[in-house]
Amino acid sequence: MRAIADNVDAQLSSQRVPPLSIEGVMTAQWILLDFVDVVVHVFRSDIRDHYGLERLWSDARRIRLPAQQATAPAPPLRPAKRRSPRAREQG
């Protein structure tokens, strides 16, 4: 899980698209990477089944991502940035 999230972060950050926040790294059951226009969820299959995100987002447009060759190992995830209570209220 962490390797997948690390790779997503590294790939997008290398294209100057850093995440707004990263959450769930410590428990590594569900890692969320918020890139503002796109939110990436990486989670264990039992957690995925429990929450059923496909049902919540069933009307969302699906986008097939192209397969790519393996790249160099990604750097570790940055710790999640804490948002102030006021920022949470606004967003």
C-alpha positions in Angstrom: 0.0 0.0 0.0 2.7 2.4 1.0 4.7 1.6 -2.1 1.7 2.4 -4.3 1.0 5.7 -2.6 4.7 6.6 -2.6 4.8 6.0 -6.4 1.7 8.1 -7.1 3.1 10.9 -5.0 6.5 10.7 -6.7 5.1 10.6 -10.2 2.7 13.6 -9.8 5.2 15.6 -7.7 7.8 15.1 -10.5 5.3 16.8 -12.8 5.0 19.7 -10.3 1.6 18.4 -9.0 2.3 18.0 -5.3 -0.5 16.7 -3.0 -2.4 19.2 -0.9 -2.4 16.6 1.8 -1.7 12.9 2.5 -3.6 11.0 5.2 -3.5 7.5 6.6 0.2 6.7 6.2 0.7 5.7 9.8 -2.0 3.0 9.8 -1.6 2.1 6.1 -5.1 0.6 5.9 -6.4 3.5 3.8 -4.1 6.1 2.3 -5.6 9.2 0.8 -3.7 11.6 -1.4 -5.5 14.8 -2.1 -4.3 16.5 -5.4 -7.3 19.0 -5.3 -8.8 18.0 -8.7 -8.1 14.3 -8.1 -8.2 12.3 -4.9 -6.4 9.0 -4.8 -7.5 6.3 -2.4 -5.2 3.3 -1.8 -6.6 0.8 0.6 -6.7 -2.9 1.6 -9.4 -5.0 -0.1 -11.2 -5.6 3.2 -11.4 -1.9 3.9 -12.5 -1.3 0.3 -15.3 -3.8 0.6 -16.4 -2.4 4.0 -16.8 1.2 2.7 -18.0 0.5 -0.8 -16.7 3.6 -2.5 -17.9 2.3 -5.8 -21.4 2.7 -4.6 -20.8 6.3 -3.4 -19.1 7.3 -6.6 -21.2 5.2 -9.0 -22.1 8.2 -11.1 -18.5 9.4 -11.5 -16.8 9.2 -14.9 -14.2 6.4 -15.0 -10.8 7.1 -16.7 -8.6 4.3 -17.8 -4.9 5.0 -17.1 -2.2 3.9 -19.5 0.2 1.2 -18.4 3.7 2.4 -17.9 7.1 0.8 -17.5 8.5 0.5 -14.0 10.4 3.5 -12.8 13.1 4.1 -10.1 11.9 3.7 -6.5 9.9 6.6 -5.2 11.0 8.7 -2.3 9.1 8.2 0.9 5.8 10.0 1.5 5.9 13.4 3.1 4.0 13.6 6.5 0.4 14.8 6.1 0.0 18.6 6.3 -2.4 19.5 9.1 -5.1 21.9 8.0 -6.3 24.5 10.5 -9.9 24.2 11.8 -10.7 27.3 9.8 -9.4 25.8 6.6 -11.4 22.6 7.2 -14.6 24.7 7.7 -14.0 26.5 4.4 -13.1 23.4 2.4 
